[in-house]
Structure formats: C-alpha cells, structure tokens
Amino acid sequence: MTNLFNEAFPEAAADHALEAELKAPEGPWPVVPGEYHVMDSSPHSPVAVSTLASADLADEIAARRPRGLSIVGKTETENLGVEKVVLNVITNPWIRHLVLAGADPLGHHSGRTLVALGEQGVDPDMRVIGSPGRRPVLKNVAPEEAEAFRRQVQVIDLMGCEAADVICEKVEELSAAAPGPGPFSGPEHAWHAGRPTPVHISTVPVIKAGEAKEPKLDKKGYFVVLPQAEKKNILVEQYSNDNQLLRVIEGEDVRDIYLTIIENGLISRLDHAAYLGKELEKAELSLKLGFRYVQDGA
C-alpha cells in the first residue's frame, strides 16, 4: 500500500516524509507513545513487563497492580516495538528487570529479539544479533542506547506464560530482589541533586498541526460519495470541475474503492486523497451502523 501510494504521489516522498512513529518529546516519562499501562506516578518501581502479542494479558496484569510494576504493555514487532521498549526503559533508570510473557508474535518474534538484544546486542547495521525476527533492525535507536539497555536491565524470559497470577508473583519477587539500593547508574546517566537523571535519547521534530486551509481544486475533478444501504455497497461518482459526470466507481469495500481510484490515476492532490479517504470511511460506517451519511463539503 505504501509503495502504491508513493507511486501515485511521488512528491510525497520528498515533501512529506515525516517519521512520526517514534517521536520522543520532552516531558514526563514514558517518553515514547504506545499502548501500555503506567502503574505509578512514582518512578521507583523496578520491573517492566511486555506481554508481546497478548494485549488482553497486559490489561489483566495492570488491573492486579503487583508491587514493583512500573509499566506493562504489548510488544508486537521486532523493530518499532522493540525500539519503544528500549527507549522507555533507558529513560527510567529505576527499571532493572524486563519480564517477557504471553505469546511471541509469529514471524516477528519480538520476545526472542529482546532476549537476543540483551544477550548479544546489535551489529554495526543495528541488526539484533541472533534474532529470528524478519527485520530486527533498530533504525530509531543509537548504538549507545542499545548498550545502555543491555547494561541496565535483566531480561526475564516467561514467554508462553499467560497466567497473570504467575507473572504478577514474578514481578513482586523481582521487585523484592532488585539489584542495588536504588536506580541504575551507568555512564549514560548524569547525576543531579544526588539522583541519576534519565538517559538523553535522540529525538525527531514534533510538528504541531496547524489550522486546515481551504483545499485547492483537483485538476482531475471531484467525487460524490453515495452509500447504498439496500445493496450494501458504495457508489463514488467522479465529476469534472465543470460538473460533467466522468465515471462511477462501485464497490462493497472502501479499500477496494480508493485503491481503484489511485491505480487509475483519478486523483492528483494529497489533500483531496485524504478528504476522500475520510468520506469513504464515514460512508462505510453509515452502512454498518445505520446512520444517515452526509458528505462534507461536496
């Protein structure tokens, strides 16, 4: 889909290539956004838990609130998912253990990638050595950040375990036996007022969304979206800018419709493509949920 989009809009690669997945803004911990539960406003809890592909297990563990648990969430990919774990861990020097539980995602093997990272680190190309994942390359983590993770935490392998009581018991056991009287202090951590400060991680620009401007006309024309409840499909009429009907695209799945529009070169502006995608999604929801669809600004 990404390649198809880039082929349709080659200018997007040059002008709009903003990698927003791993923004790490200044502010409170955790620094990298994701789907997780932060258990305590106090930073002193020494255990983090990843439930890998078992998202519901993370919710169950969070509800039990075992003593010593700092953060719990899923990790589904061997690259972006692992990067988020690394960056959030090394920016909290109180975390000393990372427990891996739940199902390791097939193909991705994010759990085995974290184990391999802890044991063997990364090669010069930032590929996790010994990972069986498809693409275990950490493009958004610096070599020194990967090493900071390896020095700071012990990775505990409970992969395959989905018993929340067993995992919570392990968290409390690790918390009681956490190494050292306090937070980790490696060469990456500066000290301030007698306490180690978090590792400074690399960041990307954060762009504040501005007020939307009036879109310009697409030279290819405009679209009228018509959901048909009786047929359970969606018609999309394309008109020239002087209001002549050019063609009709029909389909039951909005993905099929917008891919057909892109593949046939029927749209030329990014803002118009975004608008059409929004309207198709609304039309599809109207069919599923039974509300009246009204097109915005047709």
Backbone as CSV, one residue per row, in Angstrom:
resi,resn,N_x,N_y,N_z,CA_x,CA_y,CA_z,C_x,C_y,C_z
1,MET,0.831,-1.203,0.000,0.000,0.000,0.000,0.867,1.255,0.000
2,THR,1.959,1.249,0.830,2.848,2.401,0.874,3.500,2.634,-0.472
3,ASN,3.969,1.552,-1.129,4.602,1.715,-2.436,3.628,2.239,-3.466
4,LEU,2.390,1.734,-3.416,1.371,2.188,-4.349,1.090,3.671,-4.155
5,PHE,1.005,4.086,-2.897,0.742,5.494,-2.604,1.889,6.365,-3.100
6,ASN,3.141,5.924,-2.852,4.291,6.704,-3.289,4.368,6.806,-4.802
7,GLU,3.946,5.739,-5.499,3.926,5.798,-6.959,2.887,6.792,-7.453
8,ALA,1.739,6.826,-6.753,0.679,7.751,-7.162,1.046,9.192,-6.849
9,PHE,1.794,9.392,-5.744,2.136,10.746,-5.305,3.636,10.820,-5.029
10,PRO,4.476,10.842,-6.054,5.925,10.833,-5.846,6.421,12.030,-5.062
11,GLU,5.680,13.150,-5.108,6.111,14.320,-4.364,6.024,14.101,-2.867
12,ALA,5.233,13.128,-2.457,5.057,12.891,-1.018,6.347,12.411,-0.385
13,ALA,7.116,11.610,-1.131,8.337,11.058,-0.546,9.315,12.159,-0.193
14,ALA,9.368,13.213,-1.030,10.322,14.280,-0.782,9.799,15.315,0.198
15,ASP,8.516,15.644,0.072,7.983,16.777,0.825,7.268,16.402,2.104
16,HIS,6.883,15.143,2.240,6.042,14.779,3.379,6.573,13.578,4.147
17,ALA,7.871,13.267,4.020,8.424,12.083,4.679,8.766,12.392,6.123
18,LEU,7.751,12.479,6.959,7.937,12.754,8.373,7.798,11.462,9.141
19,GLU,8.848,10.981,9.773,8.807,9.748,10.533,8.298,10.080,11.927
20,ALA,6.975,9.920,12.139,6.363,10.306,13.399,6.188,9.154,14.353
21,GLU,6.527,7.927,13.915,6.240,6.767,14.747,6.953,6.801,16.080
22,LEU,8.174,7.358,16.115,8.972,7.263,17.318,9.356,8.634,17.865
23,LYS,8.429,9.561,17.901,8.698,10.852,18.493,8.964,10.687,19.981
24,ALA,9.955,11.364,20.491,10.261,11.316,21.908,10.324,12.742,22.442
25,PRO,9.183,13.376,22.688,9.168,14.768,23.097,9.689,14.950,24.509
26,GLU,10.117,16.157,24.807,10.492,16.480,26.164,9.250,16.396,27.054
27,GLY,9.440,15.948,28.276,8.288,15.882,29.181,8.347,14.657,30.050
28,PRO,7.248,14.337,30.709,7.224,13.224,31.655,7.473,11.887,30.982
29,TRP,7.905,10.943,31.793,8.102,9.571,31.325,6.757,8.871,31.333
30,PRO,6.516,7.934,30.397,7.362,7.446,29.307,7.494,8.454,28.167
31,VAL,8.651,8.442,27.546,8.925,9.448,26.525,8.393,9.065,25.156
32,VAL,8.184,7.769,24.911,7.731,7.314,23.597,6.302,6.798,23.711
33,PRO,5.384,7.294,22.888,3.987,6.864,22.999,3.791,5.424,22.590
34,GLY,2.796,4.791,23.181,2.500,3.406,22.853,1.287,2.925,23.633
35,GLU,0.920,1.656,23.429,-0.215,1.068,24.128,0.305,0.341,25.363
36,TYR,0.253,1.026,26.489,0.749,0.447,27.729,0.032,1.064,28.918
37,HIS,0.219,0.439,30.081,-0.296,0.956,31.346,0.889,1.383,32.197
38,VAL,0.905,2.647,32.603,1.901,3.124,33.562,1.271,2.997,34.940
39,MET,1.956,2.279,35.837,1.306,1.867,37.059,1.414,2.854,38.204
40,ASP,2.403,3.718,38.192,2.620,4.552,39.367,3.271,5.848,38.929
41,SER,2.840,6.956,39.514,3.485,8.225,39.207,4.886,8.281,39.795
42,SER,5.147,7.446,40.814,6.489,7.337,41.364,7.365,6.541,40.415
43,PRO,8.613,6.970,40.185,9.454,6.267,39.213,10.234,5.112,39.818
44,HIS,9.984,4.748,41.071,10.895,3.849,41.766,10.611,2.371,41.553
45,SER,9.587,2.000,40.809,9.271,0.588,40.591,10.272,-0.012,39.610
46,PRO,10.855,-1.189,39.931,11.991,-1.688,39.149,11.655,-2.680,38.036
47,VAL,10.373,-2.998,37.812,10.044,-4.057,36.863,9.129,-3.539,35.750
48,ALA,9.497,-3.828,34.508,8.641,-3.591,33.345,8.225,-4.947,32.795
49,VAL,7.020,-5.021,32.241,6.513,-6.270,31.670,6.042,-6.014,30.247
50,SER,6.489,-6.858,29.325,5.928,-6.879,27.973,5.176,-8.180,27.796
51,THR,3.909,-8.069,27.398,3.113,-9.269,27.129,3.121,-9.638,25.654
52,LEU,4.030,-9.011,24.893,4.261,-9.365,23.489,2.965,-9.288,22.686
53,ALA,2.468,-10.399,22.122,1.259,-10.341,21.299,-0.019,-10.469,22.121
54,SER,0.090,-10.650,23.436,-1.084,-10.910,24.289,-1.561,-9.615,24.934
55,ALA,-2.314,-8.811,24.172,-2.742,-7.497,24.657,-3.667,-7.597,25.859
56,ASP,-4.592,-8.542,25.864,-5.519,-8.674,26.985,-4.797,-9.040,28.274
57,LEU,-3.708,-9.773,28.158,-2.929,-10.143,29.334,-2.339,-8.896,29.997
58,ALA,-1.925,-7.928,29.199,-1.402,-6.674,29.756,-2.475,-5.970,30.578
59,ASP,-3.697,-5.962,30.071,-4.797,-5.336,30.809,-5.041,-6.052,32.137
60,GLU,-4.969,-7.372,32.110,-5.224,-8.154,33.323,-4.141,-7.915,34.373
61,ILE,-2.895,-7.874,33.941,-1.804,-7.630,34.883,-1.908,-6.232,35.467
62,ALA,-2.225,-5.264,34.620,-2.373,-3.886,35.107,-3.474,-3.791,36.147
63,ALA,-4.567,-4.515,35.935,-5.674,-4.478,36.891,-5.271,-5.054,38.243
64,ARG,-4.331,-5.981,38.271,-3.888,-6.602,39.526,-2.874,-5.745,40.277
65,ARG,-2.178,-4.870,39.558,-1.237,-3.915,40.152,-0.233,-4.594,41.089
66,PRO,0.568,-5.521,40.625,1.553,-6.147,41.503,2.592,-5.134,41.991
67,ARG,3.051,-5.315,43.216,4.033,-4.418,43.804,5.318,-4.452,42.989
68,GLY,5.830,-3.292,42.656,7.078,-3.186,41.911,6.922,-3.054,40.411
69,LEU,5.685,-3.116,39.897,5.462,-2.993,38.454,5.448,-1.530,38.048
70,SER,6.303,-1.177,37.109,6.389,0.193,36.622,5.494,0.424,35.411
71,ILE,5.555,-0.496,34.455,4.841,-0.320,33.187,4.589,-1.692,32.584
72,VAL,3.448,-1.860,31.918,3.130,-3.128,31.263,2.393,-2.834,29.968
73,GLY,2.738,-3.553,28.926,2.079,-3.375,27.636,2.547,-4.432,26.660
74,LYS,1.966,-4.405,25.478,2.312,-5.383,24.448,3.519,-4.914,23.643
75,THR,4.174,-5.851,22.935,5.264,-5.543,22.007,5.133,-6.508,20.841
76,GLU,4.636,-6.024,19.716,4.275,-6.938,18.636,5.277,-7.012,17.500
77,THR,6.186,-6.057,17.386,7.113,-6.079,16.255,8.557,-6.073,16.732
78,GLU,9.420,-6.665,15.904,10.814,-6.854,16.257,11.671,-5.630,15.933
79,ASN,11.063,-4.572,15.440,11.811,-3.347,15.159,11.204,-2.163,15.922
80,LEU,10.088,-1.599,15.422,9.492,-0.454,16.107,9.060,-0.793,17.532
81,GLY,8.458,-1.956,17.711,8.009,-2.333,19.046,9.165,-2.469,20.017
82,VAL,10.239,-3.127,19.589,11.421,-3.284,20.436,12.059,-1.925,20.711
83,GLU,12.097,-1.061,19.716,12.660,0.278,19.919,11.934,1.037,21.011
84,LYS,10.616,0.955,21.025,9.842,1.651,22.052,10.202,1.136,23.444
85,VAL,10.347,-0.180,23.563,10.738,-0.755,24.853,12.100,-0.216,25.284
86,VAL,13.074,-0.254,24.382,14.424,0.198,24.705,14.430,1.650,25.165
87,LEU,13.778,2.525,24.409,13.822,3.954,24.715,13.098,4.290,26.013
88,ASN,11.966,3.627,26.264,11.255,3.909,27.509,11.980,3.336,28.723
89,VAL,12.659,2.216,28.541,13.400,1.637,29.667,14.603,2.495,30.036
90,ILE,15.410,2.873,29.057,16.654,3.566,29.397,16.432,4.993,29.874
91,THR,15.234,5.529,29.667,14.933,6.855,30.201,14.296,6.785,31.584
92,ASN,14.238,5.591,32.164,13.801,5.416,33.549,14.833,4.525,34.247
93,PRO,15.821,5.114,34.904,16.913,4.319,35.472,16.489,3.422,36.623
94,TRP,15.257,3.569,37.113,14.792,2.708,38.190,14.390,1.323,37.685
95,ILE,14.118,1.190,36.393,13.732,-0.118,35.849,14.978,-0.989,35.709
96,ARG,14.964,-2.140,36.372,16.112,-3.040,36.355,15.795,-4.409,35.761
97,HIS,14.508,-4.731,35.584,14.103,-6.022,35.041,13.037,-5.809,33.969
98,LEU,13.131,-6.568,32.893,12.100,-6.598,31.857,11.603,-8.035,31.752
99,VAL,10.345,-8.251,32.119,9.745,-9.582,32.057,9.026,-9.732,30.723
100,LEU,9.312,-10.800,30.002,8.640,-11.112,28.740,7.662,-12.248,28.988
101,ALA,6.384,-12.026,28.689,5.359,-13.042,28.905,4.396,-13.026,27.728
102,GLY,3.446,-13.961,27.735,2.472,-14.028,26.662,3.036,-14.696,25.424
103,ALA,2.302,-14.572,24.323,2.658,-15.238,23.067,3.636,-14.384,22.268
104,ASP,4.739,-14.998,21.857,5.690,-14.304,20.997,5.112,-14.253,19.581
105,PRO,4.977,-13.063,18.984,4.318,-12.952,17.675,5.020,-13.781,16.598
106,LEU,4.252,-14.603,15.901,4.821,-15.433,14.843,5.433,-14.561,13.750
107,GLY,6.592,-14.954,13.279,7.256,-14.194,12.225,8.059,-13.036,12.768
108,HIS,7.461,-12.253,13.646,8.154,-11.081,14.201,9.095,-11.470,15.345
109,HIS,8.633,-12.349,16.222,9.460,-12.814,17.349,10.050,-11.641,18.134
110,SER,9.193,-10.710,18.528,9.682,-9.568,19.296,10.261,-9.988,20.631
111,GLY,9.691,-11.036,21.251,10.222,-11.501,22.522,11.617,-12.075,22.382
112,ARG,11.798,-12.956,21.416,13.117,-13.548,21.202,14.122,-12.494,20.732
113,THR,13.626,-11.447,20.078,14.512,-10.349,19.688,15.007,-9.598,20.910
114,LEU,14.124,-9.364,21.897,14.550,-8.689,23.125,15.529,-9.549,23.913
115,VAL,15.299,-10.862,23.938,16.249,-11.759,24.595,17.609,-11.684,23.907
116,ALA,17.593,-11.741,22.566,18.840,-11.678,21.800,19.544,-10.339,22.000
117,LEU,18.776,-9.265,22.059,19.365,-7.944,22.283,20.084,-7.913,23.623
118,GLY,19.427,-8.431,24.654,20.055,-8.452,25.968,21.304,-9.300,26.016
119,GLU,21.312,-10.392,25.280,22.444,-11.323,25.328,23.582,-10.954,24.385
120,GLN,23.239,-10.465,23.167,24.272,-10.303,22.140,24.384,-8.900,21.572
121,GLY,23.403,-8.046,21.791,23.476,-6.688,21.289,23.166,-6.582,19.810
122,VAL,23.733,-5.570,19.172,23.462,-5.284,17.763,24.765,-5.269,16.973
123,ASP,24.653,-5.516,15.651,25.826,-5.424,14.784,25.971,-3.980,14.286
124,PRO,26.986,-3.670,13.481,27.178,-2.284,13.022,26.002,-1.713,12.232
125,ASP,25.150,-2.579,11.684,23.978,-2.108,10.945,22.736,-2.026,11.830
126,MET,22.924,-2.165,13.154,21.849,-2.101,14.142,20.856,-3.248,14.004
127,ARG,21.303,-4.360,13.446,20.502,-5.582,13.437,20.782,-6.340,14.729
128,VAL,19.716,-6.777,15.391,19.878,-7.501,16.645,20.499,-8.860,16.352
129,ILE,21.639,-9.102,16.937,22.391,-10.327,16.666,21.644,-11.523,17.263
130,GLY,21.390,-12.524,16.426,20.750,-13.741,16.891,19.241,-13.715,16.912
131,SER,18.637,-12.605,16.471,17.174,-12.540,16.442,16.620,-13.359,15.281
132,PRO,15.545,-14.133,15.511,14.913,-14.864,14.423,13.823,-14.063,13.719
133,GLY,13.648,-12.796,14.110,12.606,-11.964,13.507,12.886,-11.654,12.055
134,ARG,11.854,-11.229,11.341,12.001,-10.952,9.903,12.919,-9.763,9.646
135,ARG,12.720,-8.669,10.388,13.506,-7.455,10.156,13.893,-6.832,11.510
136,PRO,14.767,-7.459,12.252,15.108,-6.956,13.589,16.173,-5.857,13.544
137,VAL,15.892,-4.800,12.799,16.835,-3.700,12.633,16.289,-2.488,13.376
138,LEU,17.077,-1.934,14.296,16.635,-0.828,15.147,17.113,0.497,14.548
139,LYS,16.334,1.023,13.624,16.742,2.233,12.909,16.552,3.499,13.728
140,ASN,15.757,3.440,14.775,15.462,4.627,15.575,16.099,4.558,16.956
141,VAL,17.087,3.698,17.112,17.847,3.577,18.351,19.323,3.699,18.012
142,ALA,20.065,4.492,18.790,21.502,4.634,18.576,22.242,3.468,19.228
143,PRO,23.453,3.145,18.751,24.216,2.043,19.348,24.407,2.192,20.849
144,GLU,24.682,3.413,21.305,24.889,3.618,22.740,23.598,3.432,23.533
145,GLU,22.457,3.679,22.893,21.177,3.445,23.566,20.904,1.954,23.719
146,ALA,21.237,1.180,22.679,21.097,-0.272,22.778,21.996,-0.834,23.865
147,GLU,23.215,-0.313,23.986,24.135,-0.782,25.025,23.663,-0.366,26.411
148,ALA,23.084,0.824,26.516,22.544,1.264,27.807,21.450,0.315,28.270
149,PHE,20.609,-0.120,27.346,19.549,-1.084,27.680,20.156,-2.383,28.194
150,ARG,21.172,-2.884,27.525,21.786,-4.151,27.921,22.411,-4.068,29.311
151,ARG,23.028,-2.934,29.622,23.652,-2.798,30.936,22.632,-2.602,32.051
152,GLN,21.526,-1.943,31.705,20.583,-1.531,32.753,19.671,-2.656,33.217
153,VAL,19.148,-3.457,32.279,18.099,-4.392,32.663,18.502,-5.846,32.464
154,GLN,17.889,-6.694,33.291,17.950,-8.138,33.105,16.653,-8.560,32.436
155,VAL,16.759,-9.262,31.319,15.576,-9.729,30.598,15.176,-11.089,31.176
156,ILE,13.933,-11.185,31.640,13.407,-12.409,32.248,12.462,-13.071,31.251
157,ASP,12.782,-14.283,30.836,12.023,-14.975,29.795,10.923,-15.848,30.409
158,LEU,9.681,-15.334,30.357,8.499,-16.125,30.718,7.601,-16.293,29.497
159,MET,8.176,-16.247,28.300,7.378,-16.331,27.080,6.565,-17.617,27.056
160,GLY,5.323,-17.487,26.630,4.402,-18.613,26.619,3.502,-18.641,27.836
161,CYS,3.909,-17.978,28.909,3.086,-17.938,30.126,2.016,-16.862,29.979
162,GLU,0.764,-17.260,30.134,-0.340,-16.302,30.081,-1.158,-16.331,31.373
163,ALA,-0.555,-16.848,32.425,-1.200,-16.880,33.739,-0.824,-15.611,34.488
164,ALA,-1.779,-14.689,34.632,-1.483,-13.392,35.236,-0.968,-13.533,36.661
165,ASP,-1.490,-14.524,37.417,-1.048,-14.671,38.802,0.427,-15.070,38.869
166,VAL,0.870,-15.940,37.957,2.274,-16.357,37.924,3.168,-15.164,37.571
167,ILE,2.747,-14.378,36.594,3.545,-13.231,36.158,3.614,-12.182,37.267
168,CYS,2.495,-11.921,37.911,2.478,-10.926,38.998,3.349,-11.382,40.165
169,GLU,3.328,-12.663,40.454,4.183,-13.198,41.521,5.656,-12.990,41.184
170,LYS,6.012,-13.196,39.895,7.392,-12.988,39.461,7.783,-11.524,39.572
171,VAL,6.862,-10.620,39.227,7.139,-9.188,39.340,7.460,-8.829,40.781
172,GLU,6.672,-9.308,41.716,6.891,-8.981,43.129,8.180,-9.610,43.641
173,GLU,8.489,-10.800,43.167,9.752,-11.449,43.553,10.945,-10.633,43.062
174,LEU,10.896,-10.195,41.805,11.985,-9.394,41.250,12.098,-8.050,41.939
175,SER,10.964,-7.469,42.272,10.963,-6.182,42.946,11.648,-6.270,44.298
176,ALA,11.387,-7.365,45.017,11.986,-7.534,46.337,13.489,-7.756,46.254
177,ALA,13.950,-8.299,45.122,15.362,-8.630,44.973,16.065,-7.734,43.966
178,ALA,15.495,-6.575,43.654,16.085,-5.685,42.649,17.529,-5.365,42.998
179,PRO,18.417,-5.406,42.021,19.843,-5.195,42.318,20.125,-3.767,42.761
180,GLY,20.883,-3.683,43.856,21.344,-2.368,44.292,20.294,-1.582,45.044
181,PRO,20.712,-0.650,45.884,19.776,0.170,46.663,19.327,1.404,45.900
182,GLY,18.651,1.226,44.794,18.178,2.380,44.064,18.329,2.217,42.577
183,PRO,18.329,3.330,41.835,18.315,3.267,40.373,19.668,2.893,39.789
184,PHE,19.620,2.432,38.551,20.823,2.119,37.803,21.579,3.402,37.495
185,SER,22.884,3.338,37.590,23.714,4.491,37.262,24.861,4.042,36.374
186,GLY,24.652,4.153,35.079,25.695,3.811,34.135,26.349,5.066,33.621
187,PRO,27.305,4.922,32.693,27.986,6.106,32.155,27.061,7.026,31.379
188,GLU,25.883,6.526,30.970,24.940,7.365,30.230,24.170,8.311,31.147
189,HIS,24.165,8.050,32.455,23.342,8.807,33.393,24.176,9.882,34.084
190,ALA,23.741,11.120,33.938,24.347,12.198,34.712,23.667,12.243,36.083
191,TRP,24.347,12.830,37.048,23.757,12.939,38.387,23.398,14.382,38.665
192,HIS,22.252,14.561,39.304,21.798,15.897,39.673,21.119,15.807,41.031
193,ALA,21.574,16.621,41.968,20.996,16.644,43.323,20.967,15.234,43.930
194,GLY,22.041,14.488,43.713,22.142,13.178,44.333,21.353,12.081,43.666
195,ARG,20.769,12.341,42.484,19.975,11.328,41.801,20.410,11.243,40.343
196,PRO,20.358,10.044,39.754,20.710,9.936,38.335,19.589,10.497,37.479
197,THR,19.949,11.236,36.462,18.948,11.743,35.531,18.788,10.740,34.399
198,PRO,17.636,10.739,33.709,17.436,9.778,32.622,18.427,9.966,31.492
199,VAL,18.640,8.906,30.738,19.469,8.980,29.538,18.843,9.968,28.568
200,HIS,19.675,10.772,27.940,19.180,11.668,26.893,19.148,10.890,25.590
201,ILE,17.954,10.706,25.039,17.824,9.933,23.809,17.656,10.859,22.619
202,SER,17.965,10.331,21.457,17.804,11.104,20.231,16.321,11.344,19.962
203,THR,16.010,12.476,19.385,14.617,12.835,19.134,14.430,13.249,17.679
204,VAL,13.188,13.330,17.267,12.843,13.862,15.950,11.949,15.078,16.148
205,PRO,11.833,15.940,15.137,10.979,17.125,15.298,9.522,16.748,15.556
206,VAL,8.863,17.525,16.400,7.435,17.383,16.631,6.744,18.572,15.962
207,ILE,5.909,18.297,14.990,5.248,19.352,14.221,3.816,19.520,14.724
208,LYS,3.485,20.699,15.171,2.147,20.995,15.646,1.215,21.191,14.459
209,ALA,0.120,20.443,14.445,-0.838,20.566,13.350,-1.444,21.959,13.336
210,GLY,-1.411,22.590,12.189,-1.976,23.930,12.062,-3.428,23.896,11.617
211,GLU,-4.028,25.048,11.553,-5.412,25.142,11.121,-5.529,24.779,9.644
212,ALA,-6.513,23.957,9.321,-6.676,23.498,7.943,-7.001,24.664,7.011
213,LYS,-6.382,24.655,5.833,-6.659,25.675,4.831,-7.675,25.145,3.828
214,GLU,-8.308,26.037,3.147,-9.263,25.655,2.122,-8.534,24.903,1.011
215,PRO,-8.938,23.648,0.705,-8.212,22.887,-0.319,-8.397,23.492,-1.708
216,LYS,-7.400,23.302,-2.547,-7.486,23.749,-3.921,-8.186,22.687,-4.760
217,LEU,-8.724,23.109,-5.885,-9.387,22.163,-6.770,-8.389,21.162,-7.338
218,ASP,-8.819,19.926,-7.410,-8.025,18.876,-8.054,-8.303,18.949,-9.552
219,LYS,-7.259,19.011,-10.354,-7.441,19.108,-11.809,-8.145,17.880,-12.380
220,LYS,-8.145,16.771,-11.628,-8.808,15.552,-12.073,-10.320,15.586,-11.831
221,GLY,-10.776,16.570,-11.029,-12.198,16.666,-10.741,-12.510,16.392,-9.283
222,TYR,-13.773,16.115,-8.995,-14.194,15.882,-7.607,-15.101,14.660,-7.555
223,PHE,-15.372,14.189,-6.329,-16.118,12.951,-6.130,-17.351,13.193,-5.264
224,VAL,-18.414,12.480,-5.603,-19.618,12.435,-4.769,-19.779,11.001,-4.281
225,VAL,-19.861,10.832,-2.962,-19.920,9.512,-2.338,-21.364,9.179,-1.990
226,LEU,-21.824,8.012,-2.450,-23.231,7.637,-2.287,-23.339,6.219,-1.714
227,PRO,-23.432,6.064,-0.391,-23.667,4.727,0.172,-25.068,4.237,-0.167
228,GLN,-25.186,2.973,-0.544,-26.468,2.384,-0.904,-26.789,1.256,0.077
229,ALA,-27.627,1.574,1.046,-27.917,0.613,2.104,-28.586,-0.645,1.569
230,GLU,-29.468,-0.487,0.566,-30.202,-1.644,0.064,-29.282,-2.641,-0.646
231,LYS,-28.217,-2.146,-1.257,-27.261,-3.015,-1.946,-26.021,-3.309,-1.109
232,LYS,-25.908,-2.624,0.010,-24.753,-2.766,0.905,-23.434,-2.475,0.189
233,ASN,-23.473,-1.451,-0.641,-22.245,-1.044,-1.307,-22.168,0.474,-1.373
234,ILE,-21.103,0.980,-1.989,-20.885,2.421,-2.079,-20.606,2.786,-3.532
235,LEU,-21.330,3.790,-4.021,-21.050,4.368,-5.334,-20.244,5.643,-5.132
236,VAL,-19.245,5.835,-5.985,-18.486,7.080,-5.992,-18.548,7.641,-7.402
237,GLU,-19.184,8.786,-7.538,-19.281,9.459,-8.837,-18.140,10.458,-8.965
238,GLN,-17.459,10.435,-10.112,-16.421,11.423,-10.372,-16.919,12.413,-11.401
239,TYR,-16.778,13.702,-11.060,-17.206,14.796,-11.936,-16.003,15.655,-12.308
240,SER,-16.037,16.220,-13.490,-15.058,17.238,-13.846,-15.378,18.499,-13.061
241,ASN,-14.450,19.438,-13.043,-14.678,20.662,-12.275,-15.720,21.569,-12.901
242,ASP,-16.173,21.250,-14.119,-17.310,21.973,-14.694,-18.581,21.118,-14.616
243,ASN,-18.572,20.151,-13.666,-19.758,19.388,-13.268,-20.230,18.346,-14.282
244,GLN,-19.352,17.871,-15.144,-19.715,16.790,-16.055,-19.359,15.448,-15.408
245,LEU,-20.353,14.520,-15.384,-20.111,13.197,-14.827,-19.119,12.453,-15.711
246,LEU,-18.044,11.978,-15.128,-16.993,11.292,-15.874,-17.084,9.778,-15.764
247,ARG,-17.319,9.279,-14.562,-17.364,7.828,-14.341,-17.954,7.548,-12.968
248,VAL,-18.287,6.278,-12.754,-18.795,5.821,-11.463,-17.949,4.631,-11.016
249,ILE,-17.487,4.693,-9.781,-16.747,3.574,-9.175,-17.665,2.948,-8.132
250,GLU,-17.783,1.629,-8.165,-18.705,0.936,-7.272,-17.968,-0.186,-6.551
251,GLY,-18.274,-0.355,-5.259,-17.649,-1.436,-4.508,-18.261,-1.606,-3.148
252,GLU,-17.998,-2.753,-2.534,-18.503,-3.032,-1.193,-17.484,-2.708,-0.116
253,ASP,-16.232,-2.588,-0.485,-15.159,-2.341,0.476,-14.458,-1.041,0.108
254,VAL,-14.330,-0.131,1.071,-13.753,1.173,0.750,-12.292,1.055,0.327
255,ARG,-11.591,0.069,0.841,-10.198,-0.110,0.428,-10.119,-0.423,-1.059
256,ASP,-11.017,-1.289,-1.536,-11.045,-1.592,-2.964,-11.347,-0.343,-3.779
257,ILE,-12.216,0.498,-3.254,-12.613,1.711,-3.990,-11.447,2.684,-4.091
258,TYR,-10.802,3.002,-2.942,-9.754,4.019,-3.044,-8.517,3.500,-3.760
259,LEU,-8.244,2.189,-3.674,-7.121,1.659,-4.444,-7.409,1.714,-5.945
260,THR,-8.660,1.464,-6.309,-9.044,1.565,-7.722,-8.881,2.999,-8.217
261,ILE,-9.260,3.949,-7.388,-9.121,5.363,-7.760,-7.654,5.731,-7.947
262,ILE,-6.799,5.278,-7.036,-5.367,5.571,-7.144,-4.760,4.882,-8.349
263,GLU,-5.068,3.590,-8.525,-4.466,2.818,-9.619,-4.844,3.367,-10.990
264,ASN,-6.028,3.981,-11.078,-6.479,4.535,-12.354,-6.120,6.007,-12.523
265,GLY,-5.366,6.552,-11.579,-4.905,7.932,-11.714,-6.019,8.952,-11.697
266,LEU,-7.057,8.714,-10.880,-8.224,9.597,-10.893,-8.140,10.728,-9.879
267,ILE,-7.023,10.833,-9.178,-6.871,11.863,-8.157,-5.427,12.321,-8.173
268,SER,-5.179,13.620,-7.961,-3.819,14.128,-8.138,-3.294,14.924,-6.953
269,ARG,-4.150,15.214,-5.955,-3.714,16.023,-4.824,-3.784,15.218,-3.527
270,LEU,-2.766,15.411,-2.673,-2.739,14.701,-1.394,-3.900,15.101,-0.496
271,ASP,-4.212,16.413,-0.459,-5.307,16.839,0.413,-6.645,16.274,-0.076
272,HIS,-6.798,16.151,-1.393,-8.022,15.583,-1.945,-8.108,14.087,-1.619
273,ALA,-6.966,13.388,-1.700,-6.944,11.961,-1.359,-7.302,11.745,0.101
274,ALA,-6.757,12.603,0.986,-7.068,12.480,2.412,-8.554,12.738,2.666
275,TYR,-9.092,13.745,2.017,-10.514,14.055,2.161,-11.378,12.881,1.696
276,LEU,-11.048,12.316,0.541,-11.848,11.214,0.009,-11.773,10.000,0.932
277,GLY,-10.586,9.716,1.464,-10.455,8.603,2.398,-11.337,8.787,3.616
278,LYS,-11.381,10.001,4.150,-12.233,10.303,5.309,-13.700,10.088,4.973
279,GLU,-14.121,10.561,3.804,-15.530,10.439,3.432,-15.920,8.992,3.151
280,LEU,-15.032,8.224,2.542,-15.331,6.813,2.298,-15.480,6.054,3.618
281,GLU,-14.634,6.383,4.579,-14.737,5.734,5.889,-16.067,6.072,6.564
282,LYS,-16.473,7.331,6.473,-17.772,7.729,7.033,-18.909,6.988,6.344
283,ALA,-18.822,6.874,5.020,-19.877,6.188,4.274,-19.959,4.718,4.672
284,GLU,-18.818,4.080,4.820,-18.806,2.667,5.220,-19.395,2.501,6.619
285,LEU,-19.035,3.392,7.528,-19.594,3.320,8.885,-21.100,3.533,8.873
286,SER,-21.585,4.388,7.979,-23.030,4.620,7.913,-23.765,3.346,7.512
287,LEU,-23.155,2.551,6.644,-23.769,1.283,6.254,-23.742,0.285,7.403
288,LYS,-22.651,0.265,8.148,-22.513,-0.691,9.239,-23.373,-0.329,10.443
289,LEU,-23.468,0.970,10.736,-24.134,1.407,11.965,-25.531,1.960,11.740
290,GLY,-25.884,2.205,10.474,-27.245,2.603,10.171,-27.563,4.070,10.326
291,PHE,-26.550,4.945,10.371,-26.855,6.373,10.447,-26.850,6.986,9.047
292,ARG,-27.430,8.174,8.919,-27.529,8.866,7.624,-26.207,9.523,7.301
293,TYR,-25.689,9.231,6.123,-24.421,9.817,5.690,-24.668,11.146,4.998
294,VAL,-23.905,12.168,5.403,-23.937,13.470,4.744,-22.502,13.819,4.390
295,GLN,-22.234,14.006,3.108,-20.873,14.290,2.668,-20.478,15.689,3.065
296,ASP,-19.244,15.831,3.525,-18.725,17.108,3.985,-18.163,17.900,2.810
297,GLY,-18.772,19.010,2.513,-18.226,19.920,1.513,-18.194,19.396,0.104
298,ALA,-19.162,18.570,-0.277,-19.167,18.015,-1.628,-19.473,19.095,-2.654
